[in-house]
Amino acid sequence: MRLKTSLLKEPKHILCHRKKAWNIVFILNRLFQKIFFLEKSVEAHCGAVLAGRWNYEGTALVTAGEDGQVKIWSKSGMLRSTLAQQGTPVYSVSWAPDSDKVLFTSGQQLIIKPLQPNAKVLQWKAHDGLILKTDWNSVNDLILSAGEDCRYKVWDSFGRALYNSQPHEYPITAIAWALDGELFAVGSFNTLRLCDKTGWSYALEKPSTGSIFAISWSIDGTQLAGACGNGQVIFAHLLEQRWEWQNFHITLVKRRTMKVHNVSNDAVDVLEFRDRVIKASLSYGHLVASTSLQCYVFSTRNWNTPLIFDLKEGTVSLILQAERHFLLVDGGGIYLYSYEGRLISCPRYPGLRTDTLNALSVSLSNDTLALRDRADEKVIYIFEALSGKPLGDGKPLTHKTEIVEIALDQKGLTSERKIAFIDKNRDLFITSVKRFGKEQKIVKIGTMVQSLAWNDGCNILCGIQDCRFTVWYYPNAVYVDKDLLPKTLYEKDASEFSKSPQIVSFVGNQVTIRRADGSLVHLHISPYPAILHGHARVSLLSPEQMDKVQYINAIRELPSKESQLAHMLLFSGNCQEAETLLLQAGLLYQAIQININLYNWERALELAVKHRTHVDTVLAYRQKFLEDFGKKETNQRFLQYAQGLEVDWNKIKAKIEMEIAKERERAAGSQEEGLNHLT
């Protein structure tokens, strides 16, 4: 990716738009007199006003000046509060994404102060020289800072350093995020740099402009403008963005032109667009590209005839793809489209802010869409992809800690769909998107996880945790047998990837990882676990789990599907769910017997008494159990029902065989009924 720059010597006017509030940033005096009128003037600071910004809702303005004061103003220009009084000038201010905190400079210190009085203030030394510029992005929640020590830095909202640049030749005088939080720009003396959100540099330009004192991005993030020390305005456009999938490499060579390179046969295709390309995504055999007015859908089998449809709004901020459909996010909402261009659904929930969504907070599969709530980051909303309605009972998934990244698996049945997520403690959890029972069963499977990705072809999960690259070949094992999970892991030392690597993609048996310096590393994992996904018994033979293989074989011999499913739940450790399923299916003996097998005697007797069946069976097994251990009955409830009851094992065995025979007949009848229905 690189920048193409141009200069404008006599700018007519520059306007900055954020949400519904308009604010004039720079304007020539003669234009001010001819076009605009002064609505209100207030004495804001003693000395020069050095910085001012609207909040993200456009309802409040923060200003800072040479007097060291930070003030909050209403939309109409009324002073709400003096947030801070410093002993040194405040050169830059920024709003937190939720507009309830303000970040400002104080010499070499950065300070985050909440608007609420008496709330905790966060302050840390950020630079070795005077801090000149800051910016806080509303999408990724990351902070930029730059100063006279000739460095720029990236921080999280807790003040932890994520990136520290090498010292430049001159002080950094401008820094600004693109609105989607994927890129930021850095300005210095005769220098304009384009950087990734993790800090490393994509491109460097050396225009003869003097120092660049301010940078402003376009809403679509494809171009920027900078105010220069020599009185000129510099404009830059993003070019040479790249997308890769399997054997296809696509490059944006001009603002309206893409080049497709098929590395398998060295074929090259050129794609022309009517307007400049804003966003694009390449996956699952399709290229989806959006311009300011239209969306183009190309098939990798035919680049000549794309499907084109008009967009409701001109600025697409996010594109996500699944095998059967794709998702577009713009300022108006969230839209799911088929690859034939048909609008499928428009999911939404109360308080949805599409401007804060990114690839870490949204995940899409063939049947499910998951969205992390920005207002409450502990909550994940889950929707049916085809209808756009909330899944199940409509209740969102709630975690005990704020969630930073989510990902849905891509294959399998809807009823088995799983979602993995990382919380702010960097712990990795997995859970089913459908709730079985009253509470959602959330299982922790990893710690200190920095990045994760599901495979596109089977439900294998990979992640970078601590200093190891880990592959969970069968993460669903935690729901079947927790003892098996460690035996399904592949681990590799990740020190070669340097600090804070990110997983870019997991396609087939190839994992692509981006290092902290921006370089890509490709890893290949074994293809055989993906083949074994459909062969549970064979998979268990390898780790020498013969007892489990025998139990699975025994389950296959059970007479009905209900019994098989219940015993699989039992195999997974879900005893209550297994009993509930058998009772709902009318298999009373089976429900009693699993409690006997688990030595849950009181529950077995309770079921037998309640349903007036197999009381003698429970008492017989209880008596045999006590005799085997040389003990006498002391439970008053069992003594009560044992009075006057003679245990006859022949009658009990005959009754059990009759129950099994009835179950077989009912299962056969259900199968015959299903065949007749198909006929």
C-alpha positions in Angstrom: 0.0 0.0 0.0 1.3 3.5 -0.8 0.2 7.1 -0.9 -0.1 9.2 -4.0 0.2 12.9 -3.0 -0.6 16.3 -4.6 -0.4 19.9 -3.4 -3.0 22.7 -3.5 -1.4 26.2 -3.1 -4.5 28.2 -2.6 -7.1 26.2 -0.7 -10.6 27.6 -1.0 -12.0 26.0 2.1 -11.7 22.9 4.3 -14.6 21.5 6.2 -14.6 18.7 8.7 -17.7 16.5 9.2 -18.2 14.2 12.1 -21.7 12.8 12.7 -24.3 15.5 12.6 -22.1 18.3 13.8 -20.3 20.6 11.4 -17.2 22.5 12.5 -15.0 24.9 10.5 -11.3 23.9 10.9 -9.4 26.2 8.6 -10.8 28.9 6.4 -9.5 32.1 4.8 -10.7 35.3 6.2 -12.1 36.6 3.0 -14.3 33.5 2.5 -15.5 33.9 6.1 -16.7 37.4 5.4 -18.4 36.5 2.1 -20.2 33.3 2.9 -20.5 32.8 6.7 -21.8 34.9 9.5 -20.6 34.8 13.1 -23.3 33.0 15.2 -21.6 33.4 18.6 -18.3 34.4 20.1 -17.2 33.6 23.7 -14.0 34.3 25.6 -12.9 30.6 26.0 -9.3 30.8 27.2 -6.6 33.2 28.4 -4.2 33.1 25.5 -4.4 31.0 22.3 -6.9 28.2 21.9 -4.6 25.3 20.9 -7.1 22.4 20.3 -10.8 21.8 20.0 -12.9 18.7 19.1 -16.5 17.7 18.9 -17.5 14.5 20.6 -18.7 11.6 18.5 -22.4 12.4 19.0 -21.9 16.1 18.0 -23.4 17.3 21.3 -20.4 18.7 23.1 -17.1 20.5 22.3 -13.8 20.2 24.2 -11.3 23.0 24.0 -7.7 23.4 25.4 -5.4 26.3 25.4 -2.2 28.0 26.5 -3.6 28.7 29.9 -3.6 24.9 30.6 -7.3 24.6 30.9 -9.5 21.9 29.4 -13.2 23.0 29.0 -16.4 21.3 27.9 -18.9 23.3 26.0 -22.5 22.6 24.9 -23.6 22.6 21.3 -25.0 26.1 21.6 -21.7 27.4 23.1 -22.5 27.4 26.8 -19.7 26.4 29.2 -20.6 23.1 30.9 -17.5 22.6 33.0 -13.8 23.2 33.3 -12.5 19.6 33.2 -8.8 20.3 34.1 -6.4 23.1 35.0 -2.8 22.3 34.1 0.3 24.3 34.8 1.5 23.9 31.2 -0.2 24.5 27.9 -2.5 21.7 26.6 -1.6 21.1 22.9 -4.0 18.3 22.0 -7.3 16.8 23.2 -9.3 13.7 22.1 -12.6 12.2 23.1 -13.0 8.6 24.3 -15.2 6.4 21.9 -18.1 6.6 24.4 -17.7 10.4 24.8 -17.6 10.0 28.6 -13.8 10.7 29.0 -11.3 13.1 27.5 -7.6 12.5 26.7 -5.3 15.5 26.8 -1.6 16.3 27.0 0.4 17.8 29.9 4.0 18.2 29.0 5.4 14.7 28.6 2.3 13.1 30.2 -1.0 11.8 28.8 -4.1 12.1 30.9 -7.4 10.4 30.6 -10.1 12.2 32.7 -13.7 11.1 33.0 -16.4 13.7 32.8 -18.0 12.4 36.0 -16.6 14.2 39.1 -14.5 12.2 41.5 -13.9 9.4 38.9 -10.5 7.9 38.7 -8.0 9.7 36.5 -5.5 7.7 34.4 -2.1 9.4 33.8 1.2 8.2 32.5 4.5 9.4 31.0 4.2 8.8 27.3 7.2 10.6 25.7 10.6 12.0 26.6 9.7 15.3 25.0 6.7 17.6 24.8 3.6 15.8 23.4 2.2 17.7 20.5 -0.6 15.6 19.1 -3.0 12.8 20.2 -5.9 10.9 18.6 -8.3 8.3 20.0 -10.2 6.0 17.6 -13.8 5.2 18.2 -13.6 1.8 16.4 -10.5 0.1 17.7 -10.3 2.1 21.0 -6.6 2.7 20.5 -4.7 5.9 21.2 -2.0 7.7 19.1 0.5 10.2 20.5 3.3 12.1 19.0 5.8 14.6 20.2 9.1 16.5 20.2 11.1 13.3 21.0 10.5 12.5 17.3 8.5 9.4 18.0 4.9 8.3 17.6 3.3 5.7 19.8 0.2 3.4 19.9 -1.5 2.8 23.3 -4.5 0.9 24.5 -7.2 2.7 26.6 -5.4 1.5 29.8 -2.2 3.3 28.9 -0.3 0.2 27.9 2.2 0.7 25.1 1.5 -1.3 22.0 4.0 0.3 19.6 6.9 2.7 19.9 8.4 4.0 16.7 12.0 4.5 15.9 13.1 8.2 16.4 12.5 10.3 13.3 14.8 13.1 12.1 12.3 15.8 13.2 9.5 16.2 15.8 6.2 14.6 14.9 3.7 17.5 14.4 0.6 15.7 13.2 -1.1 12.3 13.7 -4.6 11.1 12.8 -6.6 7.9 12.6 -8.7 6.9 9.6 -12.3 6.6 10.7 -12.4 2.8 10.5 -9.3 2.4 12.7 -7.4 0.3 10.2 -4.8 3.0 9.3 -3.3 6.2 10.6 -1.2 8.9 9.1 1.9 10.7 10.6 3.1 14.1 9.6 6.5 15.7 10.2 8.9 18.1 8.5 8.7 17.2 4.8 7.4 13.8 5.8 4.0 12.0 5.4 3.8 8.4 6.6 1.0 5.8 6.3 0.9 3.2 9.1 -1.1 0.1 10.0 -3.1 0.2 13.3 -0.4 -1.9 14.9 2.2 0.8 14.2 4.4 -0.5 11.4 4.7 1.7 8.2 3.1 1.0 4.8 4.5 3.9 2.9 6.6 7.0 3.3 6.4 10.2 1.2 8.8 13.1 1.3 7.0 16.2 -0.1 8.5 19.7 0.1 5.9 21.1 2.4 7.7 22.0 5.6 6.1 20.6 8.7 2.6 19.1 8.4 0.7 20.5 11.3 -2.8 18.8 10.9 -4.2 15.8 9.1 -7.8 15.1 8.3 -9.1 11.9 6.7 -12.1 11.5 4.3 -15.1 9.6 5.7 -14.4 6.6 3.4 -10.8 6.4 4.5 -9.4 6.5 0.9 -7.8 10.0 1.0 -6.5 12.6 3.4 -5.6 16.2 3.6 -2.8 17.9 5.5 -2.1 21.5 6.5 1.5 22.4 5.7 3.9 24.8 7.2 4.6 26.5 3.8 1.0 27.5 3.4 0.0 24.6 1.1 -2.5 21.8 1.6 -1.3 18.3 0.7 -3.7 15.7 -0.6 -2.9 11.9 -0.5 -4.8 8.9 -2.0 -4.4 5.3 -1.0 -3.2 3.0 -3.7 -1.8 -0.6 -4.1 -4.0 -2.2 -1.4 -3.7 -6.0 -1.8 -6.0 -8.9 -1.2 -5.1 -12.6 -1.4 -7.1 -15.8 -1.4 -5.8 -19.2 -2.5 -4.0 -18.7 -5.9 -5.4 -15.2 -6.5 -3.6 -11.9 -5.8 -5.5 -8.6 -6.4 -4.0 -5.2 -6.3 -5.6 -1.7 -6.4 -3.3 -0.2 -9.0 -5.3 3.0 -9.4 -8.3 4.5 -7.6 -10.7 2.9 -10.1 -8.6 0.0 -11.3 -7.8 -3.5 -9.9 -5.3 -6.0 -11.3 -6.0 -9.7 -10.7 -3.1 -12.1 -10.9 -3.7 -15.9 -10.9 -0.4 -17.3 -9.7 -1.2 -20.8 -10.7 -1.3 -20.0 -14.5 0.1 -16.5 -14.4 -3.1 -15.1 -16.0 -3.8 -11.4 -15.4 -7.2 -9.6 -15.5 -7.8 -5.9 -15.2 -11.0 -4.7 -13.5 -12.3 -1.2 -14.2 -14.8 0.6 -11.9 -16.9 3.7 -12.6 -16.0 5.3 -9.2 -13.1 5.0 -6.8 -12.9 1.7 -4.8 -13.6 2.2 -1.1 -13.6 -1.3 0.4 -13.0 -4.8 -0.9 -12.9 -8.4 0.3 -11.7 -11.6 -1.4 -12.8 -15.0 0.0 -14.9 -18.1 -0.8 -14.5 -17.7 -4.5 -15.8 -14.2 -4.8 -14.4 -10.6 -4.8 -16.8 -8.1 -3.3 -15.8 -4.4 -3.9 -17.7 -1.3 -3.0 -17.4 2.2 -4.6 -19.0 5.4 -3.4 -22.3 4.4 -5.3 -22.3 0.7 -6.2 -21.3 -2.8 -5.0 -19.5 -5.2 -7.4 -19.5 -9.0 -7.0 -17.1 -10.9 -9.1 -16.7 -14.7 -9.3 -13.2 -16.0 -9.4 -14.3 -18.3 -12.2 -15.3 -15.3 -14.4 -13.9 -11.8 -14.0 -15.6 -10.4 -17.0 -19.3 -10.1 -15.9 -19.6 -8.8 -12.3 -23.0 -8.5 -10.6 -23.5 -4.8 -9.8 -26.2 -3.2 -7.6 -26.6 0.3 -6.1 -25.9 1.1 -2.5 -28.3 2.8 -0.1 -25.5 4.9 1.3 -22.2 5.8 -0.3 -19.7 4.8 2.4 -19.2 1.1 3.2 -17.0 0.7 6.3 -16.9 -3.1 6.5 -17.3 -6.1 4.3 -17.4 -9.7 5.7 -17.8 -12.9 3.7 -19.2 -16.3 4.4 -19.6 -19.2 2.0 -23.2 -18.4 1.0 -23.5 -14.7 1.5 -21.7 -11.5 2.5 -22.3 -8.6 4.8 -22.0 -4.8 4.2 -21.9 -2.2 6.9 -22.4 1.5 6.2 -23.7 4.5 8.1 -27.3 3.4 7.6 -27.2 -0.2 8.9 -26.0 -3.8 8.4 -27.1 -5.6 5.2 -26.7 -9.3 4.3 -26.6 -10.0 0.5 -26.4 -13.2 -1.4 -23.7 -13.5 -4.1 -26.5 -13.0 -6.6 -27.1 -9.5 -5.2 -30.3 -10.3 -3.4 -30.9 -8.5 0.0 -31.3 -11.3 2.6 -31.8 -9.4 5.9 -31.0 -6.2 7.8 -30.3 -7.2 11.5 -30.3 -4.6 14.1 -30.6 -4.1 17.9 -31.4 -1.1 20.2 -28.5 1.3 20.4 -26.7 -0.1 17.3 -23.8 2.1 16.1 -22.5 1.0 12.8 -19.6 3.4 12.9 -18.0 1.4 15.7 -18.1 -2.0 14.0 -15.0 -3.8 12.7 -13.8 -7.3 11.9 -13.1 -8.0 15.6 -16.6 -7.2 16.8 -18.6 -8.8 14.0 -18.5 -12.4 12.7 -20.5 -14.1 10.0 -21.3 -17.7 9.1 -23.7 -19.4 6.7 -26.6 -19.3 9.2 -25.5 -16.9 12.0 -24.4 -13.3 12.6 -22.8 -12.3 15.8 -22.3 -8.6 16.9 -20.5 -7.4 20.1 -22.4 -4.6 21.7 -20.3 -1.4 22.0 -22.5 0.1 24.8 -21.9 -3.0 26.9 -18.8 -5.0 25.7 -19.8 -8.0 27.8 -22.7 -8.7 25.5 -22.9 -10.4 22.1 -26.0 -10.2 20.0 -26.7 -13.3 17.8 -29.0 -13.3 14.8 -30.3 -15.7 12.2 -28.6 -14.7 9.0 -31.6 -15.5 6.7 -34.2 -13.7 8.7 -32.2 -11.1 10.6 -34.1 -12.0 13.8 -32.4 -12.7 17.2 -31.6 -16.4 17.6 -33.6 -18.6 19.9 -35.3 -16.7 22.8 -33.8 -13.4 21.7 -31.5 -13.1 24.8 -28.0 -12.0 24.0 -24.9 -13.9 25.1 -23.4 -12.3 28.2 -19.9 -12.8 29.6 -18.6 -11.7 32.9 -15.8 -9.6 31.4 -15.5 -7.2 28.4 -15.0 -9.0 25.1 -12.4 -7.8 22.6 -12.7 -10.3 19.7 -15.4 -12.8 18.5 -15.4 -15.5 15.8 -18.0 -18.0 14.6 -17.0 -21.4 13.2 -17.9 -21.9 9.5 -19.0 -25.5 9.0 -21.5 -27.9 10.4 -25.2 -27.7 11.5 -26.9 -24.6 12.8 -27.7 -26.5 16.1 -24.0 -27.1 16.6 -22.7 -23.6 15.7 -20.0 -22.4 18.1 -18.6 -19.0 18.8 -15.1 -18.4 20.2 -14.2 -15.1 21.9 -11.3 -13.4 23.7 -12.0 -11.2 26.7 -10.0 -8.3 28.1 -8.0 -10.7 30.3 -6.9 -12.3 27.0 -8.6 -15.6 27.9 -10.2 -17.7 25.1 -13.7 -19.1 25.5 -16.0 -21.2 23.4 -19.7 -21.7 23.6 -22.7 -22.8 21.5 -24.7 -20.0 19.9 -27.9 -21.8 20.9 -28.8 -22.0 24.5 -29.5 -25.5 25.9 -31.1 -25.2 29.3 -31.4 -22.1 31.5 -27.7 -21.0 31.3 -25.2 -20.7 28.5 -22.3 -23.1 29.0 -19.2 -21.1 28.3 -15.9 -23.0 28.5 -12.4 -21.6 28.8 -9.9 -23.3 26.4 -6.9 -20.9 26.4 -5.1 -18.1 28.2 -3.1 -15.0 27.1 -4.5 -15.3 23.5 -3.6 -12.4 21.3 -5.3 -13.4 18.0 -7.5 -16.3 16.7 -9.2 -17.6 13.5 -11.4 -20.4 12.4 -10.6 -22.5 9.4 -12.7 -21.8 6.3 -13.3 -25.5 5.5 -13.7 -27.3 8.8 -14.2 -26.3 12.5 -10.5 -26.2 13.5 -9.4 -23.1 15.5 -6.0 -21.6 15.7 -4.6 -18.8 17.9 -1.5 -17.2 19.2 -1.3 -17.5 23.0 1.6 -16.2 25.1 4.6 -17.2 23.0 3.1 -20.3 21.3 1.1 -20.8 18.2 -1.7 -23.2 19.0 -4.1 -25.2 16.9 -7.3 -26.7 18.5 -8.0 -29.5 16.0 -11.3 -30.3 17.7 -12.3 -27.5 20.1 -15.8 -29.1 20.5 -14.1 -31.8 22.5 -14.7 -29.7 25.6 -18.4 -30.5 25.2 -17.8 -34.2 24.6 -14.9 -35.1 26.9 -12.7 -32.5 28.5 -9.9 -35.0 29.0 -9.5 -35.2 25.2 -8.9 -31.5 24.6 -5.2 -31.5 25.4 -4.7 -34.5 23.1 -6.2 -32.5 20.2 -3.8 -29.6 20.4 -0.8 -28.7 18.1 1.6 -26.2 19.6 4.6 -24.5 18.1 7.0 -21.9 19.4 5.9 -18.5 18.3 9.0 -16.5 19.2 9.9 -16.3 15.5 6.9 -14.1 14.9 8.2 -11.4 17.2 6.0 -9.3 19.5 2.2 -9.1 19.0 1.7 -11.1 15.8 -1.8 -11.2 14.2 -3.4 -14.1 12.4 -4.6 -12.8 9.0 -6.3 -15.9 7.5 -6.7 -19.7 8.0 -7.5 -21.2 4.6 -7.2 -24.9 4.0 -4.1 -26.1 5.9 -2.3 -22.7 5.6 -2.2 -20.1 8.3 -1.0 -16.5 7.4 0.4 -14.5 10.2 1.5 -10.8 10.1 4.5 -10.0 12.3 4.9 -6.7 14.2 7.1 -5.3 11.4 4.3 -5.9 8.8 5.9 -8.9 7.1 3.7 -12.0 6.4 4.6 -15.5 7.5 2.9 -18.6 6.1 2.5 -21.8 8.2 1.3 -25.2 7.1 -0.5 -27.5 9.5 -1.3 -31.2 9.0 -4.2 -31.9 6.7 -5.2 -35.1 8.3 -7.1 -33.8 11.4 -9.6 -32.1 9.0 -10.2 -35.5 7.3 -10.7 -37.1 10.7 -13.4 -34.6 11.7 -16.2 -36.9 10.4 -14.7 -40.1 11.9 -15.0 -39.9 15.7 -14.2 -43.5 16.5 -11.0 -43.6 14.3 -9.9 -40.3 15.9 -10.1 -41.8 19.4 -8.0 -44.8 18.5 -4.9 -42.6 18.1 -4.7 -41.3 21.7 -5.4 -44.8 23.0 -8.8 -44.0 24.4 -10.2 -47.6 24.0 -12.7 -47.2 26.8 -14.3 -44.3 25.0 -14.3 -46.2 21.7 -16.1 -49.1 23.4 -18.7 -46.7 24.9 -19.3 -45.0 21.5 -19.8 -48.5 19.9 -22.3 -49.4 22.7 -24.2 -46.1 22.1 -24.5 -47.0 18.4 -26.3 -50.2 19.4 -29.0 -48.5 21.5 -32.5 -49.0 20.1 -33.6 -45.4 19.6 -32.2 -42.0 18.5 -33.3 -40.5 21.8 -31.3 -43.0 23.8 -28.3 -42.5 21.6 -28.4 -38.7 22.0 -29.0 -39.0 25.7 -26.0 -41.2 26.2 -23.8 -38.9 24.0 -24.9 -36.1 26.4 -23.9 -38.4 29.3 -20.6 -39.1 27.6 -20.0 -35.4 27.4 -20.7 -35.0 31.1 -24.2 -33.4 30.7 -26.1 -35.7 33.1 -29.0 -33.4 33.7 -29.6 -32.7 30.0 -29.5 -36.5 29.3 -32.1 -37.2 32.0 -34.4 -34.4 30.8 -34.2 -35.7 27.2 -35.2 -39.3 28.2 -38.1 -38.1 30.4 -39.4 -35.9 27.5 -39.2 -38.9 25.2 -41.1 -41.1 27.7 -38.2 -43.4 28.3 -38.7 -43.6 32.1 -36.6 -46.8 32.6 -33.6 -45.3 30.7 -33.8 -42.1 32.8 -33.9 -44.2 36.0 -31.1 -46.5 34.8 -28.6 -43.7 34.0 -29.0 -42.4 37.6 -28.4 -46.0 38.9 -25.2 -46.2 36.7 -24.0 -42.9 38.2 -24.8 -44.1 41.8 -27.3 -41.3 42.1 -29.5 -43.4 44.2 -31.8 -40.9 45.7 -32.7 -39.4 42.3 -33.3 -42.8 40.8 -35.7 -43.7 43.6 -37.4 -40.3 43.3 -38.1 -40.9 39.6 -39.3 -44.5 40.2 -41.7 -43.4 43.0 -43.0 -40.4 41.1 -43.8 -42.4 37.9 -44.8 -45.6 39.9 -42.5 -47.9 37.9 -39.2 -49.8 38.6 -39.1 -49.1 42.3 -38.1 -52.7 42.8 -35.4 -52.3 40.1 -33.8 -49.4 42.0 -34.0 -51.2 45.3 -32.5 -54.4 43.8 -29.5 -52.5 42.3 -29.1 -50.6 45.6 -29.0 -53.8 47.6 -26.5 -55.4 45.3 -24.3 -52.3 45.5 -24.3 -52.4 49.3 -23.6 -56.2 49.4 -20.6 -55.8 47.1 -19.1 -53.3 49.6 -20.2 -55.1 52.7 -22.4 -52.3 54.0 -25.9 -52.1 55.4 -28.7 -49.8 54.4 -29.0 -46.7 56.5 -31.0 -44.4 54.3 -34.5 -44.1 55.8 -36.2 -43.6 52.5 -34.8 -46.8 51.0 -35.7 -48.7 54.2 -39.2 -47.4 54.0 -39.8 -48.7 50.4 -37.9 -51.9 51.0 -40.4 -53.0 53.8 -42.5 -55.9 52.5 -40.9 -55.8 49.1 -39.2 -59.0 47.8 -36.5 -58.5 45.2 -36.9 -61.0 42.3 -34.1 -60.5 39.8 -35.9 -62.7 37.2 -38.9 -60.4 37.2 -36.7 -57.3 37.1 -34.7 -58.6 34.1 -37.9 -59.5 32.3 -39.3 -56.1 32.9 -36.1 -54.5 31.6 -36.2 -56.6 28.5 -39.8 -55.6 27.9 -38.9 -51.9 28.2 -36.1 -52.3 25.7 -38.4 -54.3 23.3 -41.0 -51.5 23.5 -38.3 -48.9 22.7 -37.2 -50.9 19.7 -40.7 -51.2 18.4 -41.4 -47.5 18.8 -38.1 -46.7 17.0 -38.9 -49.0 14.2 -42.4 -47.5 13.9 -41.0 -44.0 13.8 -38.6 -45.0 11.0 -41.4 -46.7 9.0 -43.6 -43.6 9.4 -40.8 -41.4 8.1 -40.3 -43.6 5.1 -44.0 -43.6 4.3 -44.0 -39.8 4.6 -41.1 -39.6 2.1 -42.9 -42.0 -0.3 
